[in-house]
Amino acid sequence: IEIELQGQASDGLFIITLKASRTPEQDFAFQINWDLPTGRYKYRIGRDGYEIDPLPWSKDQPSHPSLLEVWSTTFLHLDARVLASASYSSAIAPEMEFDGSGLASKLAYMKQEHNLEFVEIQEALRKIVPAVREIRLPREKVFREEVRSISVDGNVTSIKDSREYVGNRVAFDMSQAQGVPASLAGEGTLLTLGVLSALAGPTRPRHVLVDDIDMRLHPKAQGEF
């Protein structure tokens, strides 16, 4: 898939080409090319959601005015089962990963620190999935595999430990039931919540690339989204 966009910035014409690849021969999922008056730049996002080619300019001070509109791009390949999983984060401002992991932690943070934006997410979800009344984030035990190193007589050995943390999980109050676990909610509901959450927060992206955009939603709900 290839899409070409053209635009006019204060210092000249720019062309942006977005390429999406599903073939195993390509090592990238998304590639963005910028043809600017100052040169040509390439940015690639791998299949794991992480950068392959770092941006050739500072994200804080892009070298071209048009880049202010395009440098912040997030790639999402959301998995409903991952979105439904309980999560724990030690970060001050938790973020959701490209596959949806960490959703509960981000929403719990949003509700505590950015409640107005959390309410906006909830209201937007209601418009798309009217059966949802409220998003709940009950506390939940989370077990994580961690690796620690021990030294015996100068020999270092790595040992895997399972550590218990207290995090959050996602649940819904629906029109017909309360406290419905995310694992029992519709896949479309979870995927929609994931995209809405990616669009919110202090580090919200300017562009979001979503794989499988239909998100298992009814066509009417897709239009509402």
N, C-alpha and C positions, 0 to 999 in steps of 0.2 A: 504494500500500500504506500502510495506517495502523494503528498499534498503540498502544493506550492502556494505561498502567500506573498503578496507584494504590498509594500506600503511606502509612505513618504515620511521621513523624519526631518528635523531641522537642518541636518547636514547632508541630506541627499536621499536617494532612493535606496531601499533595502529589499532583499528577497530572502524569505525564510522557507526552507524545504524540510518537511517532516517525513521521515520514512519509518514504517513499522514492518518488522520482519518476524515471520513465524517459522522460517526454514532453519533446520539444524546447521546448514552451511554458514549462516550468519551468526556472529558471536554477540550481536546486539539485538535488543528488543525494539528500541527506538533510537533514531539518529536525527539530529537537528543540524542543518547547515545554515549559516548566515553568510550571504553575499552582501558586504557592506562597502561603502566608499573607502574604508580604511583597510579592507582585506577580506579574506574568507576564513571562517571559523567553523569548527566541527565540535559537536558535543554528543556523546553516545551514552546511553543507559543500557546496562547489561540485563540479561534475563532474570537475574536475581534482584533487580531493582536498584543496583548501585552503579555509580559512575564508572565508565571505562576510560573516557578521555576527560580530564579535568577542564573546567572552563579556562580559556586563555586570558581572562581578565579578572579583576577583583569584583566579587559579587556586591561589595559595598559601593564601589565607584566604577561602574561599567564605562568603557572607553567610547561608547557610542550611544546617543540618546535612545535609539530604537531598542537597545538591549535592556533598558529599564522595563520594557514591556514583556520581554521574553526570557530573561535569564532564570527566573524562578519557575521551574517546571517540575512537577511531580508525576511519576509514573505509578499507576495502581494496577495490580493484578490480584484483586481481592478474592479470598477464599472464605466462604460462609462458615465453614467449620473453625477456621482460625479466628474469624471475627467473634464467634460465639464463645471462645475460650476465655477463662479467667486470666487476669494478668496482674503483674506487680512491676513497679518501676521505682528506682531510687533517684531518678532524675527530678530536678526541680520543676521542669516543664516537660512532662512526658509527651512523646510523639508517637503516632501510629506508623507502623512499617508498611511497605508497599503491598504486603499480602494481607494486611488487616490485623496483624498481631499488635497487641498493646492498645486496642480500641478501648477497653474498659478503663485502663489507667488514664488515657487521654481524656475521656469523658468525665471521669471522677475529678480530674484536675480542672477541667473547664467548669464544672458545676461549682467547685469550691472557689476558684480564682477569677473566672470570667463568666459569671452566671448569666448575664444578659445574652452572651453568645450561645451558651448552652440552651437557653430557652428558645433562641432562634433555630437551633438545630432541631429541637423537639417540635416546634411549630411547623417547620418545613417538612419533617417526617410525617406529621399528621395530615398535611395537605396531600401528600403522595400516597400514604397508606392510612386512610381514615380510621381503620380499626384500632390504631395505636392511640392511647390516651396519654401515657406518660412513660418516660424512660427511667428505670430504676437502676441503681448501682450498688447492690448489696455487697458486703464484705465477704471474701472467700479465701480459703487457704490455697496457696499456689506453691507447687514443688518445682524446684529448678535444679538441673544437673550443673554442678560447678566443679572445676578442676583446681586442686591445690597441690603444691609441691612440697615434699619433705626430703630432708637430706639425712642419710645414714652413712657414716664413715666416708663422707665426701661424695657419695653417690646420690644423685637427685632422682627422685621417683615422683611421677605424677599420679595422683589418686582422684578418682571421681567421687564426689559426694552429692547426695540429694539433700538440699536445704529447704526448709519450710519458711515461707513468707506469708504475710497477710496482704492480699490485694483486693481486687474488685472483679465482679462479673456483671454482665449486662442482662437485664430482665425488663419485661414490658408489662404495663397495665393495659389490657386490651378492652374493647367494648364488651366482650363476653367473659373475660377472666382477668384476674389480677396476678402480678408476680410471675408471669410466664417466662421461663428461662429462655435465653436467646437461642439455645440449641433446639428449642421446640417452635421457634418463630419461623416464618417463611423466609426462604433464601433471598427473595427480592427485598424484604424488609431489612435484612441485615446488610446486604450490599448497598442499598440506598443510604442507610445510616453510615456506612463506611465512607462513602463518597462525601456526604454532607460533613462528616467529621474532618476529612482531609481539607475541606475548604475553610475550616474555622481555626481559630487560634492565633496567637501572637506571631507565628511564622507562616501564615497562610500563603500558599503559592499563587502566582498570577495565572498559571496554566496547569491544568490537570489532564494527563493522558490516561484514559481508562480503557483497559482491555475488556472485551465482552460487554459492551455498553448497554445491551438490552436488560442486563441485571435481573433476568427472570421476572420481569414486571409485566403486568397486563398492559396492552398498548395504550389504554387511557392513562394509566399511571405513568407510563413512559413520557407521554406528552406533558403531564403535570410536572414531572421531574425536570 
